[in-house]
Amino acid sequence: MDRIRLKSNDLQSVGYDGSLQILEIQFHHGGAYRYFGVPQKIYDGLIKSVLSHGQYHTRYIKNRYRHEKV
């Protein structure tokens, strides 16, 4: 999965597989996580967020989708 680097204090890069609805996030501190069942609109919102990317993650992704540390 290709990842996009972000200008964020918390998130280093993100990748998304739309066919499997899997979102991967690499954090500057704390490793990488894979989130399952994430709709395309959530990924798009993360990339285009007017909030900080970290705030978007906390508000719309964290503790809302099944995840595993990669």
Number of C-alpha atoms within 10 A of each C-alpha: 10 10 14 14 13 14 11 13 12 17 21 20 18 22 17 22 16 13 8 11 14 19 25 23 22 22 17 13 10 10 12 17 16 19 20 17 14 20 16 16 9 16 23 11 15 20 15 12 15 10 12 17 21 18 15 18 21 12 12 14 19 14 11 14 14 12 17 11 12 10
